[in-house]
Structure formats: structure tokens, C-alpha cells
């Protein structure tokens, strides 16, 4: 089995970030602009300016284990391996950066794996995340004469196990705060609005996750979309705008969570936890708490164990 997450630079330094962004922002699944138009913008402007700024952001979240996203994804794979033992070989990879998908596929095949479950760790399906991860796997297999049998993990945005895990994790974290939030903001990664118009189910999946979770929690919840990029209209409301508007609407004590992320990363720790807090406090907020993603905690691991073992049915006998 192969766990896949988005990716990360090798170091919180401008050259490493530039290499990472060049790969990430060259993916036509991510940037749906004709290459003849986009390439001069990417190489002439974005890759000249953005790496230094992004490197500073990465430096604020980097740990002794390296990138939080890579470290958590690795621990998720290790914990699943420990749960499953010799029944299943578990590895992990990043769609962009290292460790790459192609070497991981080669490693699994070299170890004798004739059946591979590919698991992009995105609860809500999006062409720019789930589909491009699968594309990379398919491209890797296209180079092989003897291909293993393949399954891919479907979206699990409304799976009761996922909603249960989110509910219990968030409730536990809310109970430990030294203040009582008036609202819980559920922030999902944004996408250009045109992706919705083209039939991508991502927006609907996010909204359903938020609705199902909100129905379970005692605290009132709102939904917003973060990480706007470029001049196109993006899914709304914007997380930044919601944070800035809360205090004027009487919400000064806030908790924020990112249920669309399977692991904490720069978008949750730095964008929400640091810059998001600054925006909220500057607007008049008094109390702010960023809640962790499921990560490799017990709730999240039990959920992954269940939904992944379900997808392995017929290949692996449950313990």
C-alpha cells in the first residue's frame, strides 16, 4: 500500500522551495492555464519572488524531523505497518518533492508486491490533489512491462468513520482550551471557482463534510476556504475575510480547524495558526486557538486502519 500526500520542499530555504514550486506549479492539474501563457509568468515572476517568502513561512513550521507534512505522513505509514504486520507492506510518498511516487512504486514492486492500494490522503476529491496523485502513479506504471494490480482510495468526505474521528478529536481539543470559543471555523483549502463550474466535486464534498461535522458538534460552526492564489475568483467565503470580519460581528473568541487536511502542514500551522491569528487579533479578536488535524493520533489512525482495510478486502484478510 502507498500513502500519498501533496508534498514539501527538502529544506526551508529559497532554492529548495523554488525547485518544489517549479514542480508543483507546472502541473496542469493544479494550474489550468495554457502553458504558453503560464510558463513566462511562472518562471519570470512567481519563481523569482515567491520562494523567498515561502521559505520564511516554512522556516516557522520546520521541525527536527523536517517538514511537518512529511514527518506526519511517515509516522502514519509506520503506525499502519505496525498495526498490520506482515500482512501488508506500507510505504509513503509525496506527489511533489521527496520521497517521490515513482521510486516508491519501484520499491514496492521490488519487494514482491503484486497488488497495490494507492491511497491519496485527501478526504474530499479534487482533480488538483487526488487525480494528479493517481496520474503520477499511472505514469509510473506505464513504464513497466509487468504491472501490479492496482486499486485507488475513493474520497471519504462523508464516511461515518471519518466524521466520527473528526468529532471526537475536535471535542477533545476544545475541552482542553482555557477559554470557551464562540464559533468554530472549518477552513478548507480553496480552489478557483471555475473548477466547480467544470464539474469538480471538491466544493460539494467540503460542504458535506462541514455539514455532517457541524451537526455533531455543540459549538456553532462556519465554513470558509483558504490559500487564495492569483487573480481568479476562488471559492468563497475566504478564510482571511471571515477571520477579519468576526470581531465586528461580535465573535471575539474563536477556534479554527482544517478538516480537509489529513496532516498538519504549512497551510494549517503557518497560514491559519500564525497569520490567521494575526488577522483575527488585529481585527479585535481576543482569544484564538488552532486545532490540530487528525495526524497520526489514535482517532485518525483507527479511521485510516478501518477505511484502508475495507479497500483491501479480498486482497487481505482482516485480523
BELNORGI-V616964 format. One record per run of one state. SS is the DSSP state (helix for helix, strand for strand, loop for the rest). FROM is the first residue (numbers start at 0). TO is the last residue. If there is no record, write none. Layout:
# BELNORGI-V616964
SS,FROM,TO / SS,FROM,TO
This chain:
# BELNORGI-V616964
loop,0,0 / strand,1,7 / loop,8,12 / helix,13,23 / loop,24,33 / helix,34,58 / loop,59,61 / strand,62,62 / loop,63,64 / strand,65,65 / loop,66,66 / helix,67,86 / loop,87,89 / strand,90,96 / loop,97,99 / helix,100,109 / loop,110,113 / strand,114,119 / loop,120,125 / helix,126,140 / loop,141,147 / strand,148,151 / loop,152,158 / helix,159,175 / loop,176,181 / strand,182,188 / loop,189,190 / strand,191,191 / helix,192,196 / loop,197,200 / helix,201,215 / loop,216,219 / strand,220,225 / loop,226,232 / strand,233,233 / loop,234,236 / strand,237,237 / helix,238,248 / loop,249,251 / strand,252,256 / loop,257,264 / helix,265,281 / loop,282,285 / strand,286,289 / loop,290,296 / helix,297,310 / loop,311,311 / strand,312,312 / loop,313,314 / strand,315,315 / loop,316,318
